[in-house]
């Protein structure tokens, strides 16, 4: 009988696992022997934060990131096929949402392997919840183009969709490019368009603010190297 694939959330930033993660994770972690992770070193640190007495050397890690070969991903399911429960551990937030893992989950479904998602902090959902923008119709775009002209075009299209279809547009940026993203949004969007900026979620410096573009122009936030989520709405 095949094992179960568990999707294990992680904290956002240096927040307390006991505060933001379900208690069943703490009960489950000591028993897991196979983990699919984005970065092994970070995963080991996470496991120790959950259970200081865990025998990390008894765990087999599979690394899933941009360097992983497509041909290797199928092999990640071998322990499951042999009857062993296996976890996918996110770097931050939840697996498969703006985070690696979806491909492994798809292969698991193709093989009839049971998939169990566990709840945890998601910067995308948390920022939407706290934004006051439309939570009935929304779209997550991930990263916008890096180059200036292409990014400005993308922002303009997202604003048009937000206004025309009343659909909240959610996107992120690499933290060291946040200030440039903010500048491009402010120089591209109409004064009355609503922009939510959610920063450092679940940490002591957490901030979620929704203002018009005109209001943001009066006082821009300091976003450099801070994890942020941007939401455009109407």
VEXRO-949157 format. One record per residue (C-alpha): residue number from 1; x, y, z; residue in three letters. Coordinates in Angstrom, 3 decimals. Example, Ala and Ser with C-alpha at 12.3 -4.5 7.8 and 13.67 -1.06 7.14 Angstrom:
<pts>
<pt><num>1</num><c1>12.300</c1><c2>-4.500</c2><c3>7.800</c3><residu>Ala</residu></pt>
<pt><num>2</num><c1>13.670</c1><c2>-1.060</c2><c3>7.140</c3><residu>Ser</residu></pt>
</pts>
This chain:
<pts>
<pt><num>1</num><c1>0.000</c1><c2>0.000</c2><c3>0.000</c3><residu>Unk</residu></pt>
<pt><num>2</num><c1>1.380</c1><c2>3.413</c2><c3>-0.957</c3><residu>Unk</residu></pt>
<pt><num>3</num><c1>2.312</c1><c2>6.008</c2><c3>1.624</c3><residu>Unk</residu></pt>
<pt><num>4</num><c1>0.721</c1><c2>9.441</c2><c3>1.986</c3><residu>Unk</residu></pt>
<pt><num>5</num><c1>2.208</c1><c2>12.671</c2><c3>0.648</c3><residu>Unk</residu></pt>
<pt><num>6</num><c1>1.884</c1><c2>15.432</c2><c3>3.267</c3><residu>Unk</residu></pt>
<pt><num>7</num><c1>2.208</c1><c2>19.108</c2><c3>2.302</c3><residu>Unk</residu></pt>
<pt><num>8</num><c1>3.884</c1><c2>20.752</c2><c3>5.283</c3><residu>Unk</residu></pt>
<pt><num>9</num><c1>3.765</c1><c2>24.546</c2><c3>5.775</c3><residu>Unk</residu></pt>
<pt><num>10</num><c1>6.572</c1><c2>26.652</c2><c3>7.150</c3><residu>Unk</residu></pt>
<pt><num>11</num><c1>6.637</c1><c2>29.955</c2><c3>8.982</c3><residu>Unk</residu></pt>
<pt><num>12</num><c1>7.072</c1><c2>33.315</c2><c3>7.255</c3><residu>Unk</residu></pt>
<pt><num>13</num><c1>10.254</c1><c2>34.955</c2><c3>8.447</c3><residu>Unk</residu></pt>
<pt><num>14</num><c1>11.503</c1><c2>34.285</c2><c3>11.970</c3><residu>Unk</residu></pt>
<pt><num>15</num><c1>8.091</c1><c2>33.827</c2><c3>13.563</c3><residu>Unk</residu></pt>
<pt><num>16</num><c1>7.272</c1><c2>31.322</c2><c3>16.300</c3><residu>Unk</residu></pt>
<pt><num>17</num><c1>6.254</c1><c2>27.898</c2><c3>14.904</c3><residu>Unk</residu></pt>
<pt><num>18</num><c1>3.995</c1><c2>27.254</c2><c3>17.902</c3><residu>Unk</residu></pt>
<pt><num>19</num><c1>2.032</c1><c2>30.416</c2><c3>17.097</c3><residu>Unk</residu></pt>
<pt><num>20</num><c1>1.576</c1><c2>30.036</c2><c3>13.356</c3><residu>Unk</residu></pt>
<pt><num>21</num><c1>1.671</c1><c2>26.297</c2><c3>12.624</c3><residu>Unk</residu></pt>
<pt><num>22</num><c1>-0.921</c1><c2>23.635</c2><c3>13.531</c3><residu>Unk</residu></pt>
<pt><num>23</num><c1>-0.021</c1><c2>21.473</c2><c3>16.536</c3><residu>Unk</residu></pt>
<pt><num>24</num><c1>-0.308</c1><c2>18.251</c2><c3>14.512</c3><residu>Unk</residu></pt>
<pt><num>25</num><c1>2.884</c1><c2>19.185</c2><c3>12.664</c3><residu>Unk</residu></pt>
<pt><num>26</num><c1>4.852</c1><c2>18.940</c2><c3>15.900</c3><residu>Unk</residu></pt>
<pt><num>27</num><c1>3.389</c1><c2>15.476</c2><c3>16.505</c3><residu>Unk</residu></pt>
<pt><num>28</num><c1>4.103</c1><c2>14.353</c2><c3>12.947</c3><residu>Unk</residu></pt>
<pt><num>29</num><c1>7.641</c1><c2>15.645</c2><c3>12.382</c3><residu>Unk</residu></pt>
<pt><num>30</num><c1>9.488</c1><c2>13.131</c2><c3>14.631</c3><residu>Unk</residu></pt>
<pt><num>31</num><c1>8.065</c1><c2>10.219</c2><c3>12.633</c3><residu>Unk</residu></pt>
<pt><num>32</num><c1>8.849</c1><c2>11.450</c2><c3>9.115</c3><residu>Unk</residu></pt>
<pt><num>33</num><c1>11.735</c1><c2>9.731</c2><c3>7.333</c3><residu>Unk</residu></pt>
<pt><num>34</num><c1>11.485</c1><c2>11.207</c2><c3>3.825</c3><residu>Unk</residu></pt>
<pt><num>35</num><c1>11.255</c1><c2>14.918</c2><c3>3.038</c3><residu>Unk</residu></pt>
<pt><num>36</num><c1>11.185</c1><c2>16.863</c2><c3>-0.228</c3><residu>Unk</residu></pt>
<pt><num>37</num><c1>12.633</c1><c2>20.314</c2><c3>0.449</c3><residu>Unk</residu></pt>
<pt><num>38</num><c1>13.893</c1><c2>23.351</c2><c3>-1.404</c3><residu>Unk</residu></pt>
<pt><num>39</num><c1>17.053</c1><c2>23.742</c2><c3>0.688</c3><residu>Unk</residu></pt>
<pt><num>40</num><c1>18.352</c1><c2>20.963</c2><c3>2.936</c3><residu>Unk</residu></pt>
<pt><num>41</num><c1>20.225</c1><c2>23.224</c2><c3>5.328</c3><residu>Unk</residu></pt>
<pt><num>42</num><c1>17.171</c1><c2>25.412</c2><c3>5.925</c3><residu>Unk</residu></pt>
<pt><num>43</num><c1>14.968</c1><c2>22.331</c2><c3>6.285</c3><residu>Unk</residu></pt>
<pt><num>44</num><c1>17.237</c1><c2>20.902</c2><c3>8.987</c3><residu>Unk</residu></pt>
<pt><num>45</num><c1>17.067</c1><c2>24.200</c2><c3>10.859</c3><residu>Unk</residu></pt>
<pt><num>46</num><c1>13.274</c1><c2>24.181</c2><c3>10.626</c3><residu>Unk</residu></pt>
<pt><num>47</num><c1>13.018</c1><c2>20.611</c2><c3>11.932</c3><residu>Unk</residu></pt>
<pt><num>48</num><c1>15.202</c1><c2>21.478</c2><c3>14.926</c3><residu>Unk</residu></pt>
<pt><num>49</num><c1>12.954</c1><c2>24.455</c2><c3>15.696</c3><residu>Unk</residu></pt>
<pt><num>50</num><c1>9.994</c1><c2>22.079</c2><c3>15.830</c3><residu>Unk</residu></pt>
<pt><num>51</num><c1>11.705</c1><c2>19.292</c2><c3>17.798</c3><residu>Unk</residu></pt>
<pt><num>52</num><c1>15.192</c1><c2>19.772</c2><c3>19.248</c3><residu>Unk</residu></pt>
<pt><num>53</num><c1>15.529</c1><c2>16.033</c2><c3>19.870</c3><residu>Unk</residu></pt>
<pt><num>54</num><c1>14.732</c1><c2>14.946</c2><c3>16.325</c3><residu>Unk</residu></pt>
<pt><num>55</num><c1>17.171</c1><c2>12.503</c2><c3>14.713</c3><residu>Unk</residu></pt>
<pt><num>56</num><c1>17.831</c1><c2>14.476</c2><c3>11.532</c3><residu>Unk</residu></pt>
<pt><num>57</num><c1>20.423</c1><c2>11.989</c2><c3>10.266</c3><residu>Unk</residu></pt>
<pt><num>58</num><c1>17.678</c1><c2>9.367</c2><c3>9.983</c3><residu>Unk</residu></pt>
<pt><num>59</num><c1>15.799</c1><c2>11.489</c2><c3>7.435</c3><residu>Unk</residu></pt>
<pt><num>60</num><c1>16.355</c1><c2>11.179</c2><c3>3.689</c3><residu>Unk</residu></pt>
<pt><num>61</num><c1>16.115</c1><c2>14.563</c2><c3>1.956</c3><residu>Unk</residu></pt>
<pt><num>62</num><c1>15.270</c1><c2>15.171</c2><c3>-1.693</c3><residu>Unk</residu></pt>
<pt><num>63</num><c1>16.086</c1><c2>18.671</c2><c3>-2.917</c3><residu>Unk</residu></pt>
<pt><num>64</num><c1>13.507</c1><c2>20.329</c2><c3>-5.180</c3><residu>Unk</residu></pt>
<pt><num>65</num><c1>14.464</c1><c2>23.705</c2><c3>-6.627</c3><residu>Unk</residu></pt>
<pt><num>66</num><c1>15.408</c1><c2>25.374</c2><c3>-9.896</c3><residu>Unk</residu></pt>
<pt><num>67</num><c1>18.496</c1><c2>23.164</c2><c3>-10.164</c3><residu>Unk</residu></pt>
<pt><num>68</num><c1>16.539</c1><c2>19.889</c2><c3>-9.888</c3><residu>Unk</residu></pt>
<pt><num>69</num><c1>16.502</c1><c2>17.816</c2><c3>-13.066</c3><residu>Unk</residu></pt>
<pt><num>70</num><c1>13.095</c1><c2>16.889</c2><c3>-14.424</c3><residu>Unk</residu></pt>
<pt><num>71</num><c1>14.206</c1><c2>13.263</c2><c3>-14.577</c3><residu>Unk</residu></pt>
<pt><num>72</num><c1>14.888</c1><c2>13.243</c2><c3>-10.821</c3><residu>Unk</residu></pt>
<pt><num>73</num><c1>11.421</c1><c2>14.325</c2><c3>-9.712</c3><residu>Unk</residu></pt>
<pt><num>74</num><c1>9.778</c1><c2>10.981</c2><c3>-10.453</c3><residu>Unk</residu></pt>
<pt><num>75</num><c1>12.281</c1><c2>9.330</c2><c3>-8.120</c3><residu>Unk</residu></pt>
<pt><num>76</num><c1>11.062</c1><c2>11.466</c2><c3>-5.230</c3><residu>Unk</residu></pt>
<pt><num>77</num><c1>7.932</c1><c2>9.310</c2><c3>-5.205</c3><residu>Unk</residu></pt>
<pt><num>78</num><c1>9.776</c1><c2>5.996</c2><c3>-4.754</c3><residu>Unk</residu></pt>
<pt><num>79</num><c1>9.471</c1><c2>6.004</c2><c3>-0.944</c3><residu>Unk</residu></pt>
<pt><num>80</num><c1>5.729</c1><c2>6.644</c2><c3>-1.281</c3><residu>Unk</residu></pt>
<pt><num>81</num><c1>5.295</c1><c2>3.824</c2><c3>-3.764</c3><residu>Unk</residu></pt>
<pt><num>82</num><c1>7.133</c1><c2>1.569</c2><c3>-1.294</c3><residu>Unk</residu></pt>
<pt><num>83</num><c1>4.672</c1><c2>2.451</c2><c3>1.476</c3><residu>Unk</residu></pt>
<pt><num>84</num><c1>6.500</c1><c2>5.294</c2><c3>3.247</c3><residu>Unk</residu></pt>
<pt><num>85</num><c1>4.815</c1><c2>8.560</c2><c3>4.185</c3><residu>Unk</residu></pt>
<pt><num>86</num><c1>6.680</c1><c2>11.515</c2><c3>2.706</c3><residu>Unk</residu></pt>
<pt><num>87</num><c1>6.462</c1><c2>15.270</c2><c3>3.264</c3><residu>Unk</residu></pt>
<pt><num>88</num><c1>6.964</c1><c2>18.299</c2><c3>1.045</c3><residu>Unk</residu></pt>
<pt><num>89</num><c1>8.296</c1><c2>21.118</c2><c3>3.198</c3><residu>Unk</residu></pt>
<pt><num>90</num><c1>8.021</c1><c2>24.705</c2><c3>2.021</c3><residu>Unk</residu></pt>
<pt><num>91</num><c1>10.795</c1><c2>27.260</c2><c3>2.504</c3><residu>Unk</residu></pt>
<pt><num>92</num><c1>8.177</c1><c2>29.745</c2><c3>3.676</c3><residu>Unk</residu></pt>
<pt><num>93</num><c1>4.411</c1><c2>29.521</c2><c3>3.640</c3><residu>Unk</residu></pt>
<pt><num>94</num><c1>2.727</c1><c2>26.537</c2><c3>2.004</c3><residu>Unk</residu></pt>
<pt><num>95</num><c1>4.055</c1><c2>24.099</c2><c3>-0.631</c3><residu>Unk</residu></pt>
<pt><num>96</num><c1>2.896</c1><c2>24.457</c2><c3>-4.209</c3><residu>Unk</residu></pt>
<pt><num>97</num><c1>1.680</c1><c2>28.058</c2><c3>-3.877</c3><residu>Unk</residu></pt>
<pt><num>98</num><c1>4.377</c1><c2>30.462</c2><c3>-5.086</c3><residu>Unk</residu></pt>
<pt><num>99</num><c1>6.676</c1><c2>27.649</c2><c3>-3.973</c3><residu>Unk</residu></pt>
<pt><num>100</num><c1>7.972</c1><c2>24.387</c2><c3>-5.478</c3><residu>Unk</residu></pt>
<pt><num>101</num><c1>5.950</c1><c2>21.223</c2><c3>-5.015</c3><residu>Unk</residu></pt>
<pt><num>102</num><c1>3.098</c1><c2>21.282</c2><c3>-7.512</c3><residu>Unk</residu></pt>
<pt><num>103</num><c1>4.861</c1><c2>18.985</c2><c3>-9.956</c3><residu>Unk</residu></pt>
<pt><num>104</num><c1>5.495</c1><c2>16.339</c2><c3>-7.305</c3><residu>Unk</residu></pt>
<pt><num>105</num><c1>1.873</c1><c2>16.559</c2><c3>-6.212</c3><residu>Unk</residu></pt>
<pt><num>106</num><c1>0.692</c1><c2>16.127</c2><c3>-9.810</c3><residu>Unk</residu></pt>
<pt><num>107</num><c1>2.825</c1><c2>13.004</c2><c3>-10.230</c3><residu>Unk</residu></pt>
<pt><num>108</num><c1>1.419</c1><c2>11.682</c2><c3>-6.940</c3><residu>Unk</residu></pt>
<pt><num>109</num><c1>-2.140</c1><c2>12.087</c2><c3>-8.240</c3><residu>Unk</residu></pt>
<pt><num>110</num><c1>-1.201</c1><c2>10.294</c2><c3>-11.455</c3><residu>Unk</residu></pt>
<pt><num>111</num><c1>-0.031</c1><c2>7.341</c2><c3>-9.385</c3><residu>Unk</residu></pt>
<pt><num>112</num><c1>-3.059</c1><c2>7.300</c2><c3>-7.111</c3><residu>Unk</residu></pt>
<pt><num>113</num><c1>-1.078</c1><c2>8.429</c2><c3>-4.050</c3><residu>Unk</residu></pt>
<pt><num>114</num><c1>-3.071</c1><c2>10.173</c2><c3>-1.329</c3><residu>Unk</residu></pt>
<pt><num>115</num><c1>-2.190</c1><c2>13.864</c2><c3>-0.881</c3><residu>Unk</residu></pt>
<pt><num>116</num><c1>-2.892</c1><c2>15.652</c2><c3>2.419</c3><residu>Unk</residu></pt>
<pt><num>117</num><c1>-2.486</c1><c2>19.469</c2><c3>2.566</c3><residu>Unk</residu></pt>
<pt><num>118</num><c1>-1.933</c1><c2>21.051</c2><c3>5.980</c3><residu>Unk</residu></pt>
<pt><num>119</num><c1>-2.835</c1><c2>24.624</c2><c3>6.721</c3><residu>Unk</residu></pt>
<pt><num>120</num><c1>-0.260</c1><c2>27.238</c2><c3>7.594</c3><residu>Unk</residu></pt>
<pt><num>121</num><c1>0.596</c1><c2>30.887</c2><c3>6.968</c3><residu>Unk</residu></pt>
<pt><num>122</num><c1>0.315</c1><c2>31.999</c2><c3>3.338</c3><residu>Unk</residu></pt>
<pt><num>123</num><c1>1.457</c1><c2>35.535</c2><c3>2.584</c3><residu>Unk</residu></pt>
<pt><num>124</num><c1>-0.830</c1><c2>35.603</c2><c3>-0.458</c3><residu>Unk</residu></pt>
<pt><num>125</num><c1>-4.012</c1><c2>34.745</c2><c3>1.416</c3><residu>Unk</residu></pt>
<pt><num>126</num><c1>-3.095</c1><c2>36.741</c2><c3>4.519</c3><residu>Unk</residu></pt>
<pt><num>127</num><c1>-2.436</c1><c2>39.882</c2><c3>2.490</c3><residu>Unk</residu></pt>
<pt><num>128</num><c1>-5.721</c1><c2>39.441</c2><c3>0.618</c3><residu>Unk</residu></pt>
<pt><num>129</num><c1>-7.624</c1><c2>38.898</c2><c3>3.880</c3><residu>Unk</residu></pt>
<pt><num>130</num><c1>-6.202</c1><c2>42.088</c2><c3>5.358</c3><residu>Unk</residu></pt>
<pt><num>131</num><c1>-6.439</c1><c2>44.241</c2><c3>2.231</c3><residu>Unk</residu></pt>
<pt><num>132</num><c1>-10.133</c1><c2>45.099</c2><c3>2.105</c3><residu>Unk</residu></pt>
<pt><num>133</num><c1>-10.010</c1><c2>44.381</c2><c3>-1.636</c3><residu>Unk</residu></pt>
<pt><num>134</num><c1>-12.243</c1><c2>41.906</c2><c3>-3.464</c3><residu>Unk</residu></pt>
<pt><num>135</num><c1>-11.743</c1><c2>38.429</c2><c3>-2.008</c3><residu>Unk</residu></pt>
<pt><num>136</num><c1>-14.399</c1><c2>36.834</c2><c3>-4.237</c3><residu>Unk</residu></pt>
<pt><num>137</num><c1>-12.518</c1><c2>37.422</c2><c3>-7.473</c3><residu>Unk</residu></pt>
<pt><num>138</num><c1>-8.733</c1><c2>37.577</c2><c3>-7.382</c3><residu>Unk</residu></pt>
<pt><num>139</num><c1>-5.707</c1><c2>36.457</c2><c3>-9.361</c3><residu>Unk</residu></pt>
<pt><num>140</num><c1>-2.174</c1><c2>35.671</c2><c3>-8.246</c3><residu>Unk</residu></pt>
<pt><num>141</num><c1>0.439</c1><c2>36.464</c2><c3>-10.909</c3><residu>Unk</residu></pt>
<pt><num>142</num><c1>3.667</c1><c2>35.591</c2><c3>-9.109</c3><residu>Unk</residu></pt>
<pt><num>143</num><c1>6.585</c1><c2>37.682</c2><c3>-10.359</c3><residu>Unk</residu></pt>
<pt><num>144</num><c1>6.133</c1><c2>40.385</c2><c3>-12.979</c3><residu>Unk</residu></pt>
<pt><num>145</num><c1>8.743</c1><c2>40.985</c2><c3>-15.712</c3><residu>Unk</residu></pt>
<pt><num>146</num><c1>12.040</c1><c2>42.387</c2><c3>-14.463</c3><residu>Unk</residu></pt>
<pt><num>147</num><c1>12.799</c1><c2>44.721</c2><c3>-17.377</c3><residu>Unk</residu></pt>
<pt><num>148</num><c1>11.344</c1><c2>48.193</c2><c3>-17.033</c3><residu>Unk</residu></pt>
<pt><num>149</num><c1>9.193</c1><c2>48.529</c2><c3>-20.166</c3><residu>Unk</residu></pt>
<pt><num>150</num><c1>7.764</c1><c2>45.017</c2><c3>-19.919</c3><residu>Unk</residu></pt>
<pt><num>151</num><c1>7.009</c1><c2>45.477</c2><c3>-16.240</c3><residu>Unk</residu></pt>
<pt><num>152</num><c1>5.248</c1><c2>48.808</c2><c3>-16.780</c3><residu>Unk</residu></pt>
<pt><num>153</num><c1>3.114</c1><c2>47.188</c2><c3>-19.468</c3><residu>Unk</residu></pt>
<pt><num>154</num><c1>2.268</c1><c2>44.317</c2><c3>-17.109</c3><residu>Unk</residu></pt>
<pt><num>155</num><c1>1.298</c1><c2>46.717</c2><c3>-14.300</c3><residu>Unk</residu></pt>
<pt><num>156</num><c1>-0.908</c1><c2>48.711</c2><c3>-16.686</c3><residu>Unk</residu></pt>
<pt><num>157</num><c1>-2.671</c1><c2>45.526</c2><c3>-17.817</c3><residu>Unk</residu></pt>
<pt><num>158</num><c1>-3.222</c1><c2>44.396</c2><c3>-14.226</c3><residu>Unk</residu></pt>
<pt><num>159</num><c1>-4.674</c1><c2>47.776</c2><c3>-13.280</c3><residu>Unk</residu></pt>
<pt><num>160</num><c1>-7.048</c1><c2>47.678</c2><c3>-16.255</c3><residu>Unk</residu></pt>
<pt><num>161</num><c1>-8.208</c1><c2>44.192</c2><c3>-15.263</c3><residu>Unk</residu></pt>
<pt><num>162</num><c1>-8.667</c1><c2>45.233</c2><c3>-11.625</c3><residu>Unk</residu></pt>
<pt><num>163</num><c1>-10.822</c1><c2>48.194</c2><c3>-12.677</c3><residu>Unk</residu></pt>
<pt><num>164</num><c1>-12.719</c1><c2>46.534</c2><c3>-15.508</c3><residu>Unk</residu></pt>
<pt><num>165</num><c1>-13.435</c1><c2>43.173</c2><c3>-13.902</c3><residu>Unk</residu></pt>
<pt><num>166</num><c1>-13.333</c1><c2>44.145</c2><c3>-10.196</c3><residu>Unk</residu></pt>
<pt><num>167</num><c1>-10.707</c1><c2>41.425</c2><c3>-9.760</c3><residu>Unk</residu></pt>
<pt><num>168</num><c1>-7.920</c1><c2>41.871</c2><c3>-7.203</c3><residu>Unk</residu></pt>
<pt><num>169</num><c1>-4.479</c1><c2>41.439</c2><c3>-8.783</c3><residu>Unk</residu></pt>
<pt><num>170</num><c1>-1.816</c1><c2>39.960</c2><c3>-6.488</c3><residu>Unk</residu></pt>
<pt><num>171</num><c1>1.905</c1><c2>39.795</c2><c3>-7.248</c3><residu>Unk</residu></pt>
<pt><num>172</num><c1>5.298</c1><c2>39.671</c2><c3>-5.578</c3><residu>Unk</residu></pt>
<pt><num>173</num><c1>8.853</c1><c2>40.765</c2><c3>-6.229</c3><residu>Unk</residu></pt>
<pt><num>174</num><c1>12.331</c1><c2>39.752</c2><c3>-5.118</c3><residu>Unk</residu></pt>
<pt><num>175</num><c1>12.831</c1><c2>41.786</c2><c3>-1.906</c3><residu>Unk</residu></pt>
<pt><num>176</num><c1>15.874</c1><c2>43.728</c2><c3>-3.151</c3><residu>Unk</residu></pt>
<pt><num>177</num><c1>13.807</c1><c2>44.998</c2><c3>-6.120</c3><residu>Unk</residu></pt>
<pt><num>178</num><c1>10.764</c1><c2>46.033</c2><c3>-4.068</c3><residu>Unk</residu></pt>
<pt><num>179</num><c1>11.522</c1><c2>49.756</c2><c3>-4.091</c3><residu>Unk</residu></pt>
<pt><num>180</num><c1>11.812</c1><c2>49.791</c2><c3>-7.891</c3><residu>Unk</residu></pt>
<pt><num>181</num><c1>8.550</c1><c2>47.873</c2><c3>-8.139</c3><residu>Unk</residu></pt>
<pt><num>182</num><c1>6.859</c1><c2>50.410</c2><c3>-5.904</c3><residu>Unk</residu></pt>
<pt><num>183</num><c1>8.189</c1><c2>53.270</c2><c3>-8.025</c3><residu>Unk</residu></pt>
<pt><num>184</num><c1>6.924</c1><c2>51.641</c2><c3>-11.219</c3><residu>Unk</residu></pt>
<pt><num>185</num><c1>3.464</c1><c2>51.066</c2><c3>-9.726</c3><residu>Unk</residu></pt>
<pt><num>186</num><c1>3.190</c1><c2>54.664</c2><c3>-8.551</c3><residu>Unk</residu></pt>
<pt><num>187</num><c1>4.363</c1><c2>56.106</c2><c3>-11.869</c3><residu>Unk</residu></pt>
<pt><num>188</num><c1>2.072</c1><c2>53.848</c2><c3>-13.941</c3><residu>Unk</residu></pt>
<pt><num>189</num><c1>-1.275</c1><c2>53.546</c2><c3>-12.134</c3><residu>Unk</residu></pt>
<pt><num>190</num><c1>-4.127</c1><c2>56.039</c2><c3>-11.918</c3><residu>Unk</residu></pt>
<pt><num>191</num><c1>-4.403</c1><c2>58.214</c2><c3>-8.782</c3><residu>Unk</residu></pt>
<pt><num>192</num><c1>-7.621</c1><c2>56.563</c2><c3>-7.578</c3><residu>Unk</residu></pt>
<pt><num>193</num><c1>-6.499</c1><c2>52.939</c2><c3>-7.966</c3><residu>Unk</residu></pt>
<pt><num>194</num><c1>-6.162</c1><c2>51.088</c2><c3>-4.671</c3><residu>Unk</residu></pt>
<pt><num>195</num><c1>-2.836</c1><c2>49.485</c2><c3>-3.782</c3><residu>Unk</residu></pt>
<pt><num>196</num><c1>-2.243</c1><c2>47.223</c2><c3>-0.809</c3><residu>Unk</residu></pt>
<pt><num>197</num><c1>1.317</c1><c2>46.663</c2><c3>0.374</c3><residu>Unk</residu></pt>
<pt><num>198</num><c1>1.731</c1><c2>43.791</c2><c3>2.857</c3><residu>Unk</residu></pt>
<pt><num>199</num><c1>5.195</c1><c2>43.560</c2><c3>4.408</c3><residu>Unk</residu></pt>
<pt><num>200</num><c1>6.927</c1><c2>41.223</c2><c3>6.881</c3><residu>Unk</residu></pt>
<pt><num>201</num><c1>3.783</c1><c2>39.215</c2><c3>7.581</c3><residu>Unk</residu></pt>
<pt><num>202</num><c1>3.692</c1><c2>37.334</c2><c3>10.939</c3><residu>Unk</residu></pt>
<pt><num>203</num><c1>6.792</c1><c2>39.171</c2><c3>12.199</c3><residu>Unk</residu></pt>
<pt><num>204</num><c1>7.148</c1><c2>42.032</c2><c3>14.683</c3><residu>Unk</residu></pt>
<pt><num>205</num><c1>7.510</c1><c2>44.554</c2><c3>11.836</c3><residu>Unk</residu></pt>
<pt><num>206</num><c1>4.375</c1><c2>43.351</c2><c3>10.000</c3><residu>Unk</residu></pt>
<pt><num>207</num><c1>2.485</c1><c2>46.029</c2><c3>8.092</c3><residu>Unk</residu></pt>
<pt><num>208</num><c1>-0.547</c1><c2>45.816</c2><c3>5.791</c3><residu>Unk</residu></pt>
<pt><num>209</num><c1>-1.856</c1><c2>49.090</c2><c3>4.356</c3><residu>Unk</residu></pt>
<pt><num>210</num><c1>-4.336</c1><c2>49.864</c2><c3>1.581</c3><residu>Unk</residu></pt>
<pt><num>211</num><c1>-4.241</c1><c2>53.348</c2><c3>0.067</c3><residu>Unk</residu></pt>
<pt><num>212</num><c1>-4.895</c1><c2>55.023</c2><c3>-3.246</c3><residu>Unk</residu></pt>
<pt><num>213</num><c1>-1.966</c1><c2>55.590</c2><c3>-5.566</c3><residu>Unk</residu></pt>
<pt><num>214</num><c1>-2.267</c1><c2>59.312</c2><c3>-4.867</c3><residu>Unk</residu></pt>
<pt><num>215</num><c1>-1.991</c1><c2>58.671</c2><c3>-1.122</c3><residu>Unk</residu></pt>
<pt><num>216</num><c1>0.998</c1><c2>56.371</c2><c3>-1.512</c3><residu>Unk</residu></pt>
<pt><num>217</num><c1>2.822</c1><c2>59.018</c2><c3>-3.529</c3><residu>Unk</residu></pt>
<pt><num>218</num><c1>2.711</c1><c2>61.337</c2><c3>-0.519</c3><residu>Unk</residu></pt>
<pt><num>219</num><c1>4.572</c1><c2>58.829</c2><c3>1.648</c3><residu>Unk</residu></pt>
<pt><num>220</num><c1>6.310</c1><c2>55.844</c2><c3>0.091</c3><residu>Unk</residu></pt>
<pt><num>221</num><c1>7.151</c1><c2>52.893</c2><c3>2.376</c3><residu>Unk</residu></pt>
<pt><num>222</num><c1>10.667</c1><c2>51.549</c2><c3>2.861</c3><residu>Unk</residu></pt>
<pt><num>223</num><c1>10.535</c1><c2>48.092</c2><c3>1.293</c3><residu>Unk</residu></pt>
<pt><num>224</num><c1>14.142</c1><c2>47.267</c2><c3>0.413</c3><residu>Unk</residu></pt>
<pt><num>225</num><c1>14.974</c1><c2>43.629</c2><c3>1.267</c3><residu>Unk</residu></pt>
<pt><num>226</num><c1>11.659</c1><c2>43.146</c2><c3>3.110</c3><residu>Unk</residu></pt>
<pt><num>227</num><c1>9.303</c1><c2>40.320</c2><c3>1.959</c3><residu>Unk</residu></pt>
<pt><num>228</num><c1>6.302</c1><c2>42.079</c2><c3>0.407</c3><residu>Unk</residu></pt>
<pt><num>229</num><c1>3.078</c1><c2>41.295</c2><c3>-1.423</c3><residu>Unk</residu></pt>
<pt><num>230</num><c1>1.430</c1><c2>43.857</c2><c3>-3.727</c3><residu>Unk</residu></pt>
<pt><num>231</num><c1>-2.307</c1><c2>43.938</c2><c3>-4.483</c3><residu>Unk</residu></pt>
<pt><num>232</num><c1>-4.090</c1><c2>46.187</c2><c3>-6.988</c3><residu>Unk</residu></pt>
<pt><num>233</num><c1>-7.838</c1><c2>46.729</c2><c3>-6.722</c3><residu>Unk</residu></pt>
<pt><num>234</num><c1>-10.716</c1><c2>49.052</c2><c3>-7.288</c3><residu>Unk</residu></pt>
</pts>
